[in-house]
């Protein structure tokens, strides 16, 4: 398993980012993506999929932004 896979499959940072937002809506997409970028150093596809599942923001919306 590569280091990238290990980091990307660790959703601890995502948990912290999402828990810092009271009610997540589509207007929170950019701040969430910025937090993911800051925490992981890039936007791991596994984390983006997990973010979509947890927030209800469609993956297509995430990838389009």
C-alpha positions in Angstrom: 0.0 0.0 0.0 1.4 3.4 -0.9 1.8 6.3 1.5 -0.8 8.2 -0.6 -3.4 5.5 -0.1 -2.8 5.4 3.6 -3.2 9.1 4.0 -6.3 9.3 1.7 -8.1 6.5 3.5 -7.6 8.3 6.9 -10.8 10.3 7.3 -9.8 11.9 10.6 -9.1 15.3 9.1 -12.3 15.2 7.1 -14.2 14.4 10.3 -12.7 17.5 12.0 -13.4 19.7 9.0 -17.1 18.6 8.8 -17.6 18.8 12.5 -16.5 22.4 12.5 -19.5 23.3 10.4 -22.9 23.5 12.2 -25.2 22.9 9.2 -23.5 21.9 6.0 -25.0 23.2 2.8 -23.8 23.7 -0.7 -22.4 27.1 0.2 -19.9 25.3 2.4 -18.3 23.4 -0.5 -15.4 25.7 -1.1 -14.4 26.1 2.5 -14.6 22.3 2.9 -12.5 21.7 -0.2 -9.9 24.3 1.1 -9.8 22.4 4.5 -9.2 19.1 2.7 -6.5 20.6 0.6 -4.8 22.1 3.6 -5.0 18.9 5.6 -4.1 16.3 2.9 -2.0 18.5 0.7 -4.2 17.7 -2.3 -7.8 16.6 -3.0 -7.8 12.7 -2.6 -10.6 11.1 -4.6 -11.4 8.8 -1.7 -11.9 11.7 0.7 -14.0 13.6 -1.8 -16.3 10.6 -2.2 -16.6 10.2 1.5 -17.3 14.0 1.8 -20.1 13.6 -0.7 -21.6 10.7 1.2 -21.5 12.5 4.5 -22.7 15.9 3.3 -25.2 15.0 0.7 -23.4 17.3 -1.8 -23.3 15.4 -5.1 -19.9 14.2 -6.4 -20.6 16.0 -9.7 -21.0 19.3 -7.9 -17.7 18.7 -6.0 -15.8 17.9 -9.2 -17.3 20.7 -11.1 -16.3 23.4 -8.6 
